[in-house]
Amino acid sequence: MASLSLPKVSFFLLVITLAFFFSPSAAQTKCNIRTVYQLGDSLADAGNVIRTPGASIIFRANQAPYGETFFRRPTGRFSNGRIIIDYISSAFKLSFLNAYLDRGASFSQGVNFAVAGATALNSSFWAARGIRLPTWNTPLAAQLGWFKSHLQSTCGSNCAQNLRSSSLIVMGEWGGNDYYNGFFQNKQLPEVRTYVPFVVAGIMRSIKDVIQLGATRILVPGIYPLGCLPLYLTTFPDSNANGYDQLGCLRNYNDFASYHNRYLNRGLASLQREFPNVRIVYGDYYGALLTLLRSASSFGFNQNTLLTACCGTGGRYNFNFRTVCGSASVRACSNPAQYVHWDGIHLTDEAHRRMTDIVVKDMLSRFSCTV
């Protein structure tokens, strides 16, 4: 598995050490964030895909047991409870962001535009490379269109000032679906690796777009260590024992995710130089999830079910594409707080809480917020 460079490791360990003594809810108004806007895919979707006409999703987040731990009902979030953006909003004492397509909802403290299955690049890009996407795909460009329409209808000429003074944009994570669709449609790692510059360029264009609208604080998460997800472990097993790291994760797919994240970081560094008055922060979802897996017992997770989905249908990783979480016959584990993985690709409420403790601490310091 690819490793971080030494300076990055040292800094990251410092962040982790501090995170053990930090609760996201402690942030409050020491940082002037009054609205949060989220764009992304199923890792951040709060109910858009279940309101998308014609959408057919593999993971049925509109059915039990999704949402059972916190909301006591399915909300369209792909977890048993809260997702990372919910915890980020709570860090600023804001309400959870409502889904943009929930037309009767309040958007006074921000909007969630994320849609499950969304790609960073438009469907036409992938079609040209022989990769099929659902007709209802709502890629980054479409979500940006929603964002602009929302701003125009709510703040008009004051939007730039509002974004500049008191808003946070969470841009992603992006890329997970772009790459998975390639892998699932039999594209090999070397070819999918050639897509990374295009995906990152698409993310960079979108960041520039929101900067031009007035945004001055932007969080840009990286992708997860793909090789540690039950979906990847089940779908793309390696016949070579050396293809797995000490955690039991697939080395090649983690190396690939690390490559994407390094490429993204270089792009963000370049943008930061171009826009010195804008604070662009990388959200290390990759490192945060690996931290949970490597120190599972100290976070209260069961070491014996580290790479096993809480909600699934048996087998080594408790994941089967034919009967996924949300299907009528599928039940969840009785102790989801001891599991990192919820349904095979999405995480549990507790994993999201722990990851946010790590990521938010770094984010607040880089946005010059005090804790």
Salt bridges, closest charged atoms under 4 A:
ASP86 OD2 - ARG77 NE 2.77
ASP102 OD2 - ARG51 NH2 3.50
GLU191 OE2 - LYS187 NZ 3.73
ASP209 OD2 - LYS148 NZ 2.93
GLU274 OE1 - LYS208 NZ 3.56
ASP343 OD2 - HIS346 ND1 2.82
ASP349 OD2 - ARG82 NE 2.89
GLU350 OE2 - ARG353 NH2 2.81
GLU350 OE2 - ARG354 NE 3.09
ASP362 OD1 - ARG366 NE 2.79
